[in-house]
């Protein structure tokens, strides 16, 4: 009997009073421990997929400890507790799981959870790989340098500044030709006639034998 227990029975005068006091102390302690275990079981939450294995193991350990104290914990209660403790990534899975036609066993639940956790981890690895590849591509794009505008991120054949300059020069040449025709219509007509005469002459020349 420890010091705390002795203080509980120090006022007792008979063996029966001592026994009653000791029983009361241990019953109160038993109820406190059981209440703590129930609260831990009901409030347990897993925060990530990586915590699934450890989380399920801890929940089953709490259930086993309650049963070791002669406290009945139904399997349906254990199943509901595990379902409610799953991380947010299992939200869609829980919807599909709730649509089952038959009540699952505890082993079926755990197996399904583990399979889905593996699928989520595989998907996460793929996303990490794609993110890494995109980061590499970004570094490659930013390492390119244009020989025209001297800016990084693109090559000369991708340079918008150069393309804009070429478009402006093409428009300027087109406008220049149009202006020249308007200013010297006779010159343009003479050029057209000269071209027609040359074409006719070449057509009428005798073919060489």
Helices and strands as residue ranges (DSSP letters): H 3-9, H 15-43, G 49-51, H 52-68, H 75-85, G 88-90, H 91-98, H 106-143, G 156-158, H 160-183, H 185-204
